[in-house]
Amino acid sequence: MKTFGIKPEIKFGEDSLSFLKNLPYKKYFIVTDEMMVQLKLTDKIIDNLNSDCKIKIFSKVLPNPTVDIVQKGIADLVTFEPECVIALGGGSPIDACKAILYFGDKIFNLLGKKKDRIFIAVPTTSGTGSEVTSYSVITDNNSKIALANDKMLPNIAMLNPEFMKTLPKKVVADTGMDVLTHALEAYVSKISNSFTDSMALEAIKIIFENLLEHYNDREVIEPREKVQYASCMAGIAFNNSSLGINHSIAHSIGAKFHIPHGRANAILLPYIIEVNSNADGRYASIAKNLGFPASNKEEGKKSLKIFIEILKEKMKIEKSLEEFGINFEEYKKLIPEILADIKKDICTTYNPNSLTDEDYIKLLLKIYYGK
């Protein structure tokens, strides 16, 4: 039996922050990073909360949040005992907040203080879809740990395009390609279904139609808003059908070589499409839906790959790990660890093809050299 579910209530649009004005809570805990504070985006949240409430801001989250950061957040959460928790930022603050809440609730239970609190996720990038998923990725000793539990799903997701106006072009490229990877992997997953397919296909179409325009001019609201919706749709899709080895490999090399997650996914994507032969028909269906040449499976898969490479090139995304600047000797030395990480990663389970160790080593070398 397959299951499809959407838990978070989604508030979206330019006026979505007005929803906060009607919240009745007295204590708010905001999980974010220092950049959100410096850009005064936290002020946009605070200005919409009732004036007599107490607010504590935990802004120690860094990119690729670590176990140590989560532990510090848990300590502040347990001490403050909020009624409402708001995660503000990209994937890192939202993922960190999920882990803080999940393990913090366990401490509350041990103390006999079971908390009925609301969790609101406010994304400021379009990429992770974390605002609508039960997944969280935490880094420990240069390894990324994927956590999955329905208790980490936010109660409410708030999509406000105003938060994305200040994003640098490189971040738009990375996060946009992350959306595309989420949707593609959700569509070819072993456990995809008609519901996830509809979300994934629409997200893919939106990305191809809007990402480049958003990349070239972040001031124009329509493409910015549509890319945000695509991120959310792709998140809903993969929360129900999971991901694949594109993410398994990106988790590992991203942690070991400090590559932004979306950039790692983007570099890998054409090579993963090539190796996933069991999904040739699915890739061709995507190409056909986009209006790309797809008279047969082979042509459809090839044209999808070509158009992805064109999109990457227009956003100045590297074609290989060598081009990104990774030292080969360091990379070669870590291949056994990367291989072990891939096997442990939950995303590997749902990839359309099962690869042998030899297959993975060939793939990892191809990803490095780009050929």
Secondary structure, DSSP 8 states (H G I E B T S, - for coil): -------SEEEESTTGGGGGGG---SEEEEE-BHHHHHTTHHHHHHTTS-TT-EEEEE-B--SS-BHHHHHHHHHHHHHH--SEEEEEESHHHHHHHHHHHHHHHHHHHHTT-----EEEEEESSSS--GGG-SEEEEEETTEEEEEE-GGGS-SEEEE-GGGGTT--HHHHHHHHHHHHHHHHHHHHSTT--HHHHHHHHHHHHHHHHHHHHHHH-TT-HHHHHHHHHHHHHHHHHHHHH---HHHHHHHHHHHHHT--HHHHHHHHHHHHHHH-GGGHHHHHHHHHHHT---SSHHHHHHHHHHHHHHHHHHTT--SSHHHHT--HHHHHHHHHHHHHHHHH-GGGGG-SS---HHHHHHHHHHHHHT-
